[in-house]
Every structure is written in structure tokens, then in C-alpha cells.
Amino acid sequence: MHKAHPLEREVGIGYYVSDADGTGGRLRREPADFRVREREDFDAEPIDAGTDAYPHLLLRVTLRDWDTNDFARALSNRLGISRERVSWAGTKDKRAVTTQLFTLDGIEPGAVPDLDGVDYEVVGRTGRPILFGDLAGNAFEVTVRETDGTERAEETLQELATFGGGQSNDEAPVVGVPNYFGQQRFGSKRPITHEVGLAILRGDWKEAVMTYVGNPSEREPEKTRDARAFVDESHDWQAALDQFPRQLTHERAMLHRLTESDDGPDDFRGALEALPTNLQQLFVHAAQSYVFNRILSLRLERGLPFDRPVAGDVVCFTDNDAPAGLTVPDTDRTQRVDESRVDSVTRHCERDRAFVTAPLVGTETELGDGEPGDIERTVLSEVGVEPADFDLPGEFHSTGTRRAVLVRTTLGLGFEPLELSFSLPRGSYATVVLREFMKCDPGEL
């Protein structure tokens, strides 16, 4: 195993599991070099269904070089409706061509506006908005240009096939990679989202605010670095507000709240609560993700398998309602594996009917037994977190869940230029596959 890039180690990603040298290369030279298409799991009624029972218009939208949130905002503005009436199942990369489902509450097909770089297909009507859980997964077609040597990709492919359990099918090799949370979960240029979450878990609301608003990174523009350094040194919220670039809207919202406060603990919590609810949730989710990544890295260090269980593991089973050709873990169905069950559960794992899991820690988390449980407890001790710490107010509270430690996919490989095609279940990151082949700075993924 190679050690991971230093920026990846900051977010708990300790290793590459393949020993082959990376291809390097450049992603997204053109948006079409990174294509994503949702594997859909959402039913609709015909377009002429009654709007009383089915008020939501379901669209399949192809976006070229659009951030998902920016598109939703532009669409709601053109329609003259609240942003909350536009819903989707998964946020996609901007520098890409993406195809995904959206629902519009109370909108007729003829009212959908034309936007540059956007194609629409009317699918039908639904009785509720589409939500995150309605996404089964994503199919990726990725082109990597300007590589150092595509022949290295073939070696990596074979190593990942072995790591995933040596499966194969008639289409292409089946590869496996650790189901890490990718760098973008924490911030590609300034990976601090989990640090904010860890400060929240410690009850240090001021530290959480300062980690987000201050704490400059050399990867940021000079004006941004100067503003963050100023607020670190001065704690003069109004003067800092005057310095912060207009595009840093979240930081400015927090600073504005602090200008109206007495700098008590509740005031710093209030500054965090000035942020959108999804960002408040992301802080704690990122802390969970960091702990999860650390658990996977320690499991690799200790040489425990990812494609099959050992005594003490907790496994989950396959979601039987997933679309054909896509294997999705169902973490609501779990089972502890004792010594007497290792062989039988291993057979289920070999047939993609079961998956070894690790915790996304929360108030209801029950840790594993044996060596897997020791790994989980060791990481929690090192990080200084325990399940009870997640009993927090409002959007910061989390009960926790579990997540598969391995993600498998059939992977097609082409050359000149290097092309990779694969599908992943929801919640898994294309970058954890690409990083094994490219072995580059995560900011380039």
C-alpha cells in the first residue's frame, strides 16, 4: 500500500490500496470529459395525471457546466417561485455533463424556461418532491487527459480487482476500493468542515466558528487569506465583515450575526445557526465521515479484509429494490458476525448479498466486537469523540448509521486517452476510484 497524499491524510484517508504508480493526468479539460447519469429509482405518473394528487412535475435534466444549486436558483428565479419548490436527489459536479431528476412543485411543462447549457425531458408527475433517498446511484464516464502513462492503469485495475475479492463478469473486471468519503466532503481546497464538526461535538462553539471563518489556507486567493487572518487576529467582527469578499456569503452571514452579539457561547452557536440547515448538518456529518475514513485506514493497516467479514464485524444486506445491475447496501438491515457465522456470511459477501460495515457514529451507534470493534474504539479515542457527543441541539443532532467499507463496481477501461466507466451506489464517490488510478493532488480530482 502507498501512503495517501498529505491533503488526503488530513481527512482520514491514509492509503492507496494499489501499489502501481499513478497515471497522473488532467480531469475535466472539457465538461464532457466528466459525464454523470443518475441510476434512477423514482416512479412517476403520466403527465396528464391530476395535479391535485400529483402536483410535482418530474423532469430529467442534462446540465453542462452547471453547479446543481446554481441551476436550482436560476430555475426558481426564472419561474418566479421559491427555491424550496425545486427538488433533486443528488448534488453533482459543476465542471461536468450531468443527467439527473428534478421535481418542480405546481409548474406546468410549458412554463419551464430555456437556459443555456440545459436540456429538459418531461418524465411525468409525482405526488411528492424527489429527495436524496430516491437516488439509487450514479453512472460515470470519465476521460483523463495528459497522463504520464496509461499502461499503469492496467496494473492498477488488476490490483483493485484482487482487493475487491477477485470477482469478474462477462462485461469487464469487477474492482473494489475502500468506500472512503472523498475530499470534497471536507473541502477540496480547505478541508476544515470536519474540524468545525469536531469542535461542535466538543461543545466549543467559538472554536467551530473561528475554524470556519478564520483559519486561512495557502490554496485560497490572497484577499480571502488576508480576511481570514485578520479575523483570527482581531476578533473585530464588523471590521472583518468589511474585509470579507462578497462571494463568501456563509462567512459573512456568521460575521453579521456576531456583530449583533456579546460573544457568549450561545452567540457563537447562533452564528452557526445563521447558516443554511443543510450546511449545519454537514459539519457533524463531516466529522462522522472523518472518523469513518480513519476507521477504514486503520483496518487497512491491520490487514483486515474489506470484501469479507471477520468475527466481530457488523454486516448489512443488499437493497432488493435497487435498479437492475446496481448493488446497493441496505444499512437498515444489519447483523453481527460471530465466529460461527463467518463462513456463511462470507458466502453472502462473495455473491454481493452482504457487505462489511463500519459506523457513522451517532447517539444510537453500537460498536462492533473483536478486532473490528477495537479499531472503532481506538479511532474514537484518538479523535476524542463518543456516541453521546452527538446528542446536540437542532440540526447538529445525529443518531448515526453504518456504511459499507468496500464499494465494488464493474470498471471499463479505454486508452488514448484514458477512459474509465463505472457505476456507484448513492453516497459513494467517483474520486475514490479515480484517485487509485491517478494518484495525484486531490485538488485535481
Secondary structure, DSSP 8 states (H G I E B T S, - for coil): -EE--HHHHTTT--EES--S-----EE-SSGGGEEEEEEE----B-TTS-TTT--EEEEEEEEES--HHHHHHHHHHHHT--GGGEEES----SSSEEEEEEEEET--GGG----TTEEEEEEEEESS---GGGEEEEEEEEEEES-S-THHHHHHHHHHHHHTTS-B-SSSBEEEEE----GGGT-SSS--HHHHHHHHHTT-HHHHHHHHHS---TTS-HHHHHHHHHHHHH--HHHHHHHS-TT-HHHHHHHHHHHTS---HHHHHHHHHTS-HHHHHHHHHHHHHHHHHHHHHHHHHTT--SSS--TT-EEEEE-TTS-TT---EEEEEEEE--GGGHHHHHHHHHTTSEEEEEEE--TT-----HHHHHHHHHHHHHHT--GGGG--SGGG----EEEESEEEEE-EEETTTEEEEEEEETT--HHHHHHHHH---GGG-
